[in-house]
């Protein structure tokens, strides 16, 4: 019979798909102990967590040196380290760890673990020319993070922001014009889904006033990542 994962093993499996540096993984384990157990951990315990999660066994001397140098950690007893309280939220955001604590949600939801393909980010960041992509890249980064931590209202509003932001790239004024006048039939079909479906969902959360009973979005409702990827691929192609 297959042994079920412990909470920290599930956390490690999720975390390791985003966090690659040994020092950052050690900090991530300290984040787990701080948030879930309100305690710290010894270097030996952290190494055991690495090993139990199949992440190898770091050298304990190097690990201790890394903890000493790290501005996010503090030694709280002879052989125990904790995260500094004022760094916990920063670490959660920086390493995108919040969703890894959610029971049953440690498996990443898309190929790269978030909303936007990493290669699209890389390609877009390399582009330069008539348009400044810095705001678009920032919106995409915030969209990616919002989806990873299950901030689904933010996700759908950011999708709408993208649609309003990019039409000039196609020499058009509105996204409806992009949908109707630009590209192949398959491209238009994807853009039509963004224009007609995602925009209506975003409008419902933007403009509906408070009610006696509410319905909140889930990841299925706001997941337009495939159509966004088609859009980004075309932006990269013509830029």
C-alpha positions as CSV (number, residue, x, y, z in Angstrom):
1,X,0.0,0.0,0.0
2,X,1.4,3.4,-1.0
3,X,2.3,5.7,1.9
4,X,0.3,8.9,1.8
5,X,2.2,12.2,1.8
6,X,2.6,14.2,5.0
7,X,1.6,17.9,4.8
8,X,5.2,19.0,4.7
9,X,6.0,16.5,1.8
10,X,3.0,17.8,-0.1
11,X,4.2,21.4,0.5
12,X,7.7,20.5,-0.6
13,X,6.5,18.9,-3.8
14,X,4.6,22.0,-4.7
15,X,7.3,24.4,-3.5
16,X,10.1,22.7,-5.4
17,X,8.5,23.2,-8.8
18,X,8.9,27.0,-8.3
19,X,11.9,27.3,-5.9
20,X,15.2,25.9,-7.2
21,X,18.0,27.3,-5.0
22,X,18.9,25.3,-1.9
23,X,19.0,28.4,0.3
24,X,15.5,29.5,-0.9
25,X,14.1,26.0,-0.3
26,X,15.5,26.1,3.2
27,X,13.7,29.4,3.7
28,X,10.5,27.9,2.3
29,X,10.7,25.1,4.8
30,X,11.1,27.7,7.6
31,X,8.0,29.4,6.1
32,X,6.1,26.2,6.5
33,X,7.0,25.8,10.1
34,X,6.3,29.5,10.9
35,X,2.8,29.5,9.3
36,X,1.6,26.0,10.0
37,X,3.2,25.3,13.4
38,X,4.4,28.8,14.7
39,X,7.8,27.5,15.3
40,X,11.3,27.2,13.8
41,X,13.5,24.3,12.8
42,X,17.1,23.1,13.2
43,X,19.4,22.7,10.2
44,X,19.2,18.9,10.8
45,X,15.4,19.0,10.6
46,X,15.5,21.1,7.4
47,X,18.0,18.6,5.8
48,X,15.7,15.7,6.9
49,X,12.8,17.6,5.2
50,X,14.9,17.9,2.0
51,X,15.6,14.2,2.1
52,X,12.1,13.0,2.9
53,X,10.8,15.1,0.0
54,X,13.3,13.7,-2.4
55,X,15.2,16.9,-2.8
56,X,18.6,15.6,-1.8
57,X,20.6,16.2,1.4
58,X,22.3,19.6,1.5
59,X,25.7,19.9,3.3
60,X,24.9,21.0,6.8
61,X,27.9,23.4,7.1
62,X,26.9,25.2,3.9
63,X,23.3,25.3,5.0
64,X,24.2,26.9,8.3
65,X,26.3,29.5,6.6
66,X,23.4,30.3,4.2
67,X,21.1,30.7,7.1
68,X,23.5,33.0,8.9
69,X,23.9,35.2,5.8
70,X,20.2,35.3,4.9
71,X,18.5,38.6,5.9
72,X,15.1,36.8,6.2
73,X,16.2,34.3,9.0
74,X,17.1,34.6,12.6
75,X,18.7,32.2,15.1
76,X,16.3,31.9,18.1
77,X,18.1,29.2,20.1
78,X,21.3,27.2,20.1
79,X,20.3,25.2,17.0
80,X,17.0,26.5,15.9
81,X,16.2,29.1,13.1
82,X,13.1,31.0,12.4
83,X,11.9,33.4,9.8
84,X,11.8,37.0,10.9
85,X,8.1,37.9,11.5
86,X,8.3,41.0,9.2
87,X,9.6,38.8,6.3
88,X,6.9,36.1,6.2
89,X,4.5,37.9,3.9
90,X,7.5,39.0,1.7
91,X,8.7,35.4,1.4
92,X,5.2,34.1,0.6
93,X,4.9,36.6,-2.2
94,X,8.5,36.3,-3.5
95,X,8.5,32.5,-3.6
96,X,4.7,32.1,-4.3
97,X,4.2,29.7,-1.4
98,X,0.7,30.5,-0.2
99,X,-1.1,28.0,-2.5
100,X,1.3,25.2,-1.5
101,X,-0.2,25.2,2.0
102,X,-3.8,24.6,0.8
103,X,-4.9,21.0,1.3
104,X,-5.6,19.2,-1.9
105,X,-4.3,22.1,-4.0
106,X,-0.6,21.4,-4.0
107,X,-0.6,20.0,-7.6
108,X,0.1,22.9,-10.0
109,X,-2.7,23.8,-12.2
110,X,-0.9,24.4,-15.5
111,X,2.2,23.1,-17.2
112,X,4.5,25.7,-15.6
113,X,2.6,26.0,-12.4
114,X,0.8,29.2,-13.1
115,X,-1.2,31.2,-15.7
116,X,1.5,32.4,-18.1
117,X,4.0,30.1,-19.9
118,X,7.5,31.0,-18.7
119,X,8.9,31.0,-22.3
120,X,6.3,33.7,-23.2
121,X,7.6,35.9,-20.4
122,X,11.2,35.4,-21.6
123,X,10.4,36.1,-25.2
124,X,8.3,39.2,-24.4
125,X,11.0,40.6,-22.1
126,X,13.5,40.4,-25.0
127,X,11.3,42.3,-27.4
128,X,11.8,46.0,-28.1
129,X,10.6,48.5,-30.7
130,X,7.6,50.7,-31.2
131,X,5.9,49.8,-28.0
132,X,7.1,49.6,-24.3
133,X,6.0,46.2,-23.0
134,X,6.9,47.0,-19.3
135,X,3.3,47.5,-18.2
136,X,2.1,44.5,-20.0
137,X,4.8,42.3,-18.5
138,X,3.9,43.7,-15.0
139,X,0.2,42.9,-15.5
140,X,1.2,39.3,-16.6
141,X,3.4,38.9,-13.6
142,X,0.6,40.0,-11.3
143,X,-1.9,37.7,-13.1
144,X,0.5,34.8,-12.8
145,X,0.9,35.4,-9.1
146,X,-2.8,36.0,-8.4
147,X,-3.7,32.7,-10.1
148,X,-1.1,30.8,-8.1
149,X,-2.5,32.0,-4.7
150,X,-6.1,31.6,-5.8
151,X,-7.0,35.3,-6.0
152,X,-9.5,34.6,-8.7
153,X,-11.3,37.9,-8.7
154,X,-8.0,39.6,-9.3
155,X,-7.2,37.1,-12.1
156,X,-10.3,37.9,-14.2
157,X,-9.9,41.7,-13.7
158,X,-6.3,41.5,-14.8
159,X,-7.3,39.5,-17.9
160,X,-9.7,42.3,-18.8
161,X,-6.9,44.8,-18.2
162,X,-4.8,43.0,-20.8
163,X,-7.6,43.2,-23.4
164,X,-7.9,46.9,-22.8
165,X,-4.1,47.5,-23.0
166,X,-2.9,45.7,-26.1
167,X,-5.1,46.8,-29.1
168,X,-2.5,49.5,-30.4
169,X,0.0,46.6,-31.0
170,X,-2.4,45.5,-33.7
171,X,-2.9,49.1,-35.0
172,X,-6.5,49.0,-33.6
173,X,-8.3,50.9,-30.8
174,X,-10.4,48.3,-29.0
175,X,-10.1,44.6,-28.4
176,X,-13.5,44.1,-30.1
177,X,-11.8,45.4,-33.3
178,X,-8.9,43.0,-32.8
179,X,-11.4,40.1,-32.5
180,X,-13.4,41.1,-35.6
181,X,-10.6,42.4,-37.9
182,X,-7.3,40.7,-37.2
183,X,-5.7,37.4,-37.9
184,X,-6.8,33.9,-39.0
185,X,-10.1,32.3,-38.2
186,X,-8.6,30.2,-35.4
187,X,-7.0,33.4,-33.9
188,X,-10.3,35.2,-34.1
189,X,-12.1,32.3,-32.4
190,X,-9.7,32.5,-29.4
191,X,-9.9,36.2,-29.2
192,X,-13.7,36.1,-29.4
193,X,-13.7,33.8,-26.4
194,X,-11.6,36.4,-24.5
195,X,-13.8,39.3,-25.6
196,X,-17.2,37.7,-25.1
197,X,-16.6,35.4,-22.1
198,X,-13.8,36.7,-20.0
199,X,-15.0,40.3,-20.3
200,X,-18.5,39.4,-19.2
201,X,-17.2,37.5,-16.2
202,X,-15.0,40.4,-15.3
203,X,-17.9,42.8,-15.7
204,X,-20.0,40.7,-13.3
205,X,-17.4,41.1,-10.5
206,X,-16.7,44.7,-11.3
207,X,-20.2,46.1,-11.6
208,X,-22.5,43.8,-9.5
209,X,-23.4,45.4,-6.2
210,X,-23.4,43.5,-2.9
211,X,-26.2,40.9,-2.5
212,X,-27.7,38.8,0.2
213,X,-26.0,35.7,-1.2
214,X,-22.9,35.7,-3.4
215,X,-21.2,33.3,-5.8
216,X,-17.4,33.5,-5.9
217,X,-15.2,32.6,-8.9
218,X,-13.1,29.4,-9.0
219,X,-10.1,28.5,-11.1
220,X,-12.2,26.9,-13.9
221,X,-14.3,30.0,-14.3
222,X,-11.3,32.4,-14.7
223,X,-8.9,30.1,-16.6
224,X,-8.4,31.7,-20.0
225,X,-4.7,30.9,-20.0
226,X,-4.9,29.0,-23.4
227,X,-6.4,32.0,-25.2
228,X,-4.1,34.5,-23.4
229,X,-1.2,32.3,-24.6
230,X,-2.5,32.5,-28.2
231,X,-2.7,36.3,-27.9
232,X,0.8,36.6,-26.4
233,X,2.3,34.3,-29.1
234,X,0.9,36.6,-31.8
235,X,2.2,39.7,-30.0
236,X,5.6,38.2,-29.9
237,X,5.5,37.1,-33.5
238,X,4.7,40.5,-34.9
239,X,6.9,42.6,-32.5
